[in-house]
Amino acid sequence: MTLERDQVVHVAMLARLGLGEADVERYREQLDAILSHVDRLQQVDTSQVAETAQVGGLVNAWREDERRECLPVEAALANAPHRRRDHFEVGAIQE
Amino acid sequence: MSSDTVAGLGARLRRGETDPAELAGRARGALESIADLHPVLRYTDDLAERQARRAARMLAESPATAGPLCGIPFAYKDVLCVEGVETSAGSKILQGFIPPYTGTALGRLLDAGAVPVAVTNCDEFAMGSSNENSAYGPVGNPWDGSRVPGGSSGGSAAVVAAGAVPFSLGTDTGGSIRQPASFCGVAGFKPTYGRVSRYGLIAFASSLDQIGPFARSVDDVASVFTAIAGHDPRDSTSSPTAVEPVGEQLGKGVAGLRLGIPREYMAEGLEPGVLSAVQAAFALLEKLGATLEEVSLPSTEAALSTYYIIAPAECSANLARMDGVRFGLHIDRPSLTDTYLETRGQGFGPEVKRRIMLGTYALSSGYYDAYYRQAQKVRTLIAEEFDRAFEKVDALVCPTSPIVAFPKGAKSDPLSMYLCDVLTLPVNLAGLPGISVPCGLSEGLPVGLQVIGPRLQDARVLRVARAYEQATAWHTQTAPPRAGAGRLA
């Protein structure tokens, strides 16, 4: 398979990664080489195999839904680039 | 007992020959003397001072109950959160981030009286096999400063190998503890997935990540493991199974144990010096009374591809939180989309971008079944093959890395870097415990022997590694002295 330039641009946009023009071609070549290698996965017969999402052996981890201490507002906001009163400030999502 | 191990320093503390503050100061001096290797990103002086006082109190009030780590200086990888101490994950996007809380593993070390003195350099978001992906510059290997220390926990391996601290913490998602331990000639242990809480660890790939120690002896590794292991309700993937006391197994030796050598791991690409060192290790284990036999893990060849779908997929989701809104770098643009694009475009380095894009691609509509779902199925096969091998043998022994430490800049092509992890990442995919211990030198550079055990059999892995270590002198070998470089002891 060959990864197209448009696909790289599309994936970078999905991932919200701003790439320079020169970067796009470099990443296209590198990702294409990696995907060509990874493609050997398709040769493994997995028709009778279940998926594994995690290997810890746990099915569900439950706990009581109890109130407990949480971070104070000031601590939670201490790293915020922009805050307004007790909130994180973020640009408008829709104008 | 060596004077610069956890055990040796603990004995000196208890005899009153030194105190925690003095040890922390000496460790800091030793770390400063190897600054040219760049293994340290920042010192934790205030925390070290507080902890040294706390440790001194614990030793004075109750020397009998103070554990083996009380008063012992250590360093930790720049992905572990401690309240009030900058953690940047080796990335510009988190430069200046001050965690508002302390993670469980670090918190347990603090409660045990251990004294953190420095935060160590690493590949950005723990993605890499050479430490060259750090946004703050590469790390030199203490054995040869022009070579890499391995990665991603390169700084944590280097500070122990240089004799500046007796132990450190790292993390291992595809080999990031074991491979640098191998490259730097120290012991490095990745416990069973879920055995050590990941709470307070900046996530890379959540189904693979595990925290573990570096040290210069298996006994020291066991002491640190014992302090940090165990269930944590704050990490829903942490195992509720009680931790088997390591001490009871540690000294039992390998006589009567069946050890398997995975045929596929010995197949190709092993440097001759690595091959001869591990073959000598196998012979020694046999002499010590173990039975060695060949086993097969047929899906090994597919493991690398599986890993490089699953780990990037998980990282693309985990790193979505680096959006410049709640913490970290923020580059203002008129629209929110452009703010995200610029913040993440400038904040992440090339390897992190590659993996985010690879993962986003594998999870995107139309490719999910062919890549992500297929990788999850092959992951099942890989785990089952290990299970079948462990029906026949008690543990597996093999090289940690097919190669020794390579020169900086030697692997500029991403795929050739990925191939470095071929013998370590299957262990993460199956969630198993694995350790690397020094087993020789090849052209003057350390070679590592990897021991792999069944899930939750961490103690057995340490037992095999210790039996080997105690019968050899490789772990007492230190990097050649360098001009101006001091050691802790």
Interface residues (C-beta under 8 A of the other chain):
Chain A: Q7 V8 V11 A12 M13 L14 A15 R16 L17 G18 L19 Y27 Q30 L31 A33 I34 L35 H37 V38 D39 R40 L41 Q42 V44 T46 V49 A50 E51 T52 A53 Q54 V55 G56 G57 L58 A61 R63 L71 A75 A76 A78 N79 A80 P81 H82 F88 V90 G91 A92 I93
Chain B: F97 I98 P100 Y101 Y193 G194 S207 P233 S236 T237 S239 P240 S299 E301 A302 L304 S305 T306 Y308 I309 S316 D323 G324 V325 R326 F327 G328 L329 H330 P334 S335 L336 T337 D338 T339 Y340 L341 E342 R344 G345 Q346 F348 K353 R354 I356 M357 L358 T360 Y361 S364 A370 Y371 R373 Q374 A375 Q376 K377 V378 R379 T380 L381 A383 D413 P414 L415 Y418 L429 A430 G431 R455
